Amino acid sequence: MISQISDLSLLSSSVIAVPPLCRNKDFDIDVNENRKLISHLEKGGVRVLLYGGNANLYNIAVSEYPNLLEVLASESGSETLIVPSVGPFYGNIIDQANLLRGLGFSMAMILPTLFPASSKGIATAVRHFVEKSGIKAVLYIKDEGYISPEVVTELVNDGYISWIKYAIVREQTSNDEYLKSLTESVDPNMIVSGIGEQPAIIHLKDFGLMGYTSGCVCVAPSKSMQMLQAIKSGDFARAEDIRSQFTGLEDLRNEYGPIPVLHHAVALSGIAETGSHLPLLSDLDEVVLQSVAEKSKELLEWERG
C-alpha cells in the first residue's frame, strides 16, 4: 500500500475502483477472497481502491474497523493507494478517526449521511475528522442539499480536503449548475466523477474533472482503464465505445441497487467469493441473480478476450 502521495496525479492516471468487501457466511472479512479481488484489479492496471458504499461500510461495526484497515493495507500491492471510508454518523467519524491515526493511510472518505444535516454541521465534522486522524478527508457529495459549494470552497482553502467525489445524478449530465459552480471555485483537478463509467466522459470533457470512480471496473479493470486513457487522449469515440459495453451490468445496478448487484457480480463472474451481505442489505432474488450472472460473465469475457 502506498502510504504517502505528493500530489493527486495517481487519481488522474488510474480509475478509482470502488470494490465490494468480501465476507464469509458468518459475515467475517475474508482475507483470501479480498486478496483475489484486489489482485484482479491490480493486474488490470488499477492503482487506487476506494472502500466505501460498495463495501457496505455504512454498516460496519467500529470494533471491526481495525481489522478492516489491517486487511486492506496488507493485501494491496506496494504501488496501490487504499482509501478507506468513515462515518456516516459523527460518532463513527470521530471513533474511526482515532483508529486511523498513524496507520499510514494518506486520506479517508467521509460517507454522506441520509439523516438530517447542514452544510455547517458537515464542515465541522470534516474539520474534527482531519484534526483527530491527522490525514485529509475525501469529501463525497451525493446530494445537492448536502453541502454548499461555498462551504466546500472554505474547507478546500483551509487545507482539510484531499479530493472530492462528485456523485449527484442528473437527467442530463451536461446540465449541472451545482458542478459548474463548484468547478468555478475549486480546482477541477481536485474533483473526480463519482458515478461510474456512464457520466464520466461528459464530466471529464465538459467540466474538466480529473478522473472517475467505478464499481464495474471490479469486473473489467483493463477495459475501464482503457476508457480513462481514451478520454485523456481526446479519443472520445473510442471512450464511448468502451463505455457502452458496461451498460448491461450498469442497467441492472440502476434497477436493483448498485451495491448488491456489484457484490453478486464479482462472485458470479468467478473473480472472488464476496459471501454474505452484511445487514442491513440482503441477497437479491434468484431471477435477478441469473441476469447478474449473465451480464457479469459477458463483461469478464470481454475483459479477457
N, C-alpha and C positions, 0 to 999 in steps of 0.2 A: 504493500500500500504506500502510495505517495503521502508523505507526512506534511510537506510544505510546498506551496506553489508561489512563484514570484509575481505571476500575472494570471490573467484569465484565458490565455491563448489555447489552453487544452480544451476549454469548453467550446471553442470555435472549431477545433480540428477533429473532435470526436463527438459523435452522437452521445447524448446523455441518456443512458439506459435507466429505466425505472422498473426494476425487476420485482417479481413476487418473492416472498420469503418461503423457502422450503421447510415444511414441518412434517413430523411423523404422525401416526394415527393418534398419539397421545398429546398432540399439539406442541411437542418439544421441537426446538430448532434442530434440523437435520444437517449436520456439518457436511457429510459426504455429498448429499444432493445439492446443497448450496454451492459446493466446490465445482460440481459438474456444470451448473448454470453459469457461474462466474467464468469458468474456463471456456465455455461455448461463446460467451460474449467477447472475451479477450482474444480468442482465435479469430473472431470476425473483425478485429481491429478496434473494438470499443475500449476506451480508456477512462470513462467516467461512469460510475454507477451511483445512482441516487435511490436510496431506500426510503420510501415514504408511503403514499397511499396504496400503491400496488402491492406493497409488502404488508399491508394492513397494520401499520404501526400506530394507527389511531387506537387500536385495541390492545396494544402490548402492555404488560404489567411493568411498572418501573423496576420491580425486583428482577425481571428478566433482562433488563436493558444492558447491564454489564456483559452478560453472556453474548448478546447480540453483537455488541461492539467488538468483542474478542473474536468472534467467528468471522465477521466482515474483514477485520484487519488481518487475520491470519490466513484466510483462504484467497485473498486477492493478490495479484502479482505486484511486483515492485514498481511497475510503471502505471498502475491503476489508481485513480483518485476515487476514494469512497466518501460519499456524502450521506451520513445518517440523518434522520429526522427526529424532532422532539415535538411534544405537545399532543393534542392541540390546546389543552387547558393550561392555565397559568401555573397551577401547582406542579403538573408534569413537566412543564418547560423548565422550571427552576430546579426540580429534583434531577432531571436529566442533564441540565447544565453542569451541576456539580459533579455528576458521574463522568462527563466528557472531559473535564479539565485535565490537561496533562497527558492525554492518551495518544496524541499525535494526529488527530483529525484536524483538517485545515478549516472546516466550516461545518455547519449543520443547518438543515432547513426546518423552519417552524411551520408545522402543519396548520392550515387555516381552520378555524372553528365554525361550526354551524350555529353555535349558541350566540345569543345577542352580544355584540361587541361594538366598540367605537374605534375610530382612527387613532385617537389619542391613547386609548387603552392598549391597542395593538402596539403602538410605538413604545409605550412604557415597557410592555412585555419584551419587546425586541431588545431594548436597551439593557434591561435587567439580565436577559439571557447572555448577552455578549459580555457583560461585566462579570457574571458568575462563571461562565465557561472559559473565558479567555480567548475565544475564537469568534469570527464574524458569523453573521446569520445569512442564510439564503431566505429571501422573502418570497412567499408563494401567494400570488394574487389570483384568486379563482372567482371572485365576485366583485362587481363594481362598487358595492357599498361597503366592502371590507376595509379599505384604507384609501385615502385620497392621494392623488398624485403629489399634492403639496407636502403631505406628511412623509410620503416615500422619499421625496427630494431632501427633506430635512435629515432623515435617517442616513441617506447616502452621503450627504455633505458632512455629516458628523462622524463618518467612518464606521458605521455599525453594520453595513450591508456588504456582503461579498458579491452576490449577484441576485437577480430577480427571475423567478419562474412565472411567466405570464400565461394564464390559462383561462381567460374569460372567453367563453364560446359565443361566437356571433353568427347570425344567419348569413351575413356577408362579411367574410374575414377582412376584406379591404376597407370596410366601413366601420371604423373603430375610433371614436373620438377620445375615449379614455387612453388608449395606447398611443394615439397621436400626441396627446397632452403629456403623457409620461415620457415619451422619447424626446420631447422638446426641452424637458427639464433634467432628464437623467441620460447619461451616455448610453446609446443603444447597445454598445459593446459590453454593457453590464446586464443586458436583458436577454433571456432565451425564450423561445416559443415553447410553451409547456403543454401542448395538446396533441403530440404525436406528429406523424408524417402529414396528415391531411391539410392543416393550415400552414405548414412550415414554409412552403415556397413563398407564399404571399408575405408572411411575417418577415422573412429574411430579405426578400427582394424589395418590398414596398416600404417596410418600416425600419430596415437596417439592423434587425436583431442578430445576435452573434451566432446562434445555434439553436438546436431544438432537443427536447426530451422525447422519449419514445418508450412505449411498452412493447409494441410488436417487434422492436429491434431484438428482443429476447429470443425470438424465433429465427429471424433473418438478419443477423447483425451486419454481415458484409454488404448486403444489399442496401440497408439503411445508411451505412457509411458511404456507399457509392452515391446515394441520393444527396447526402450532405456535400460531397465533393463536387457533384454536378452543379448544385446551387452556387457553391463558392466560385466555380469557374465560369458561371454565367450560362451554362448549358441547361436552360430551364425546360426545354423539350424532353431531354433525357431524364431530368429530375421528375417531371410529370409522369413519364412512362413508368419509372420505378415506383413512384407514389401510388399509382393506380393499382399496382399488384398487392398493396396492403389493404385495399378497401374491403375485401371479403371478410377478413378477420375483424377489421375495424367496425364494419357494419354490425357484426354480432356483438361487439363490445358496446356499441351505442345502444343496441336493443335490449341486451340482457345484463348490462353492467360491466364497465371496463375492468374492474378488479377481479371478479370471479371468472370472467371469460379468459383473461390472460393467465390466471392461476391454473386453470384447466388446460389451456392451450400448450403451455410449457410441458405439462405432464403427458398429455395425449399425443403430442408430436414425438415423444420419446427423448426429449432433451434432458429432463430431470424430473424426479418424482416430487411434486410440490406438496403432496399429502393433504391433510385435513385443513379446511378453512378455520382460522381462529375466529370464534364468535366475536362479534355479532353477525358474521357472514356465515353462509352455508353453501353446500354444493348445489349446482344447477340441476334441473331435471334432465333425465336421460335423453329425451328427444333433442334437447338443446345441446347436450354433450356430443351427440352424433354430428351435429353441424359444426361444432367447435373442432372436433377431431378432424373432420374433412378439410376445413379451411386451414387449420394449423399445419397439417401434414402437407398440403399443397404448397404452403409458404416455405416450409423447411425443404421440400424437394426443389423448389425454385432456388433457394439459398445454396443448395449443394450441387445444382445442375451445371 
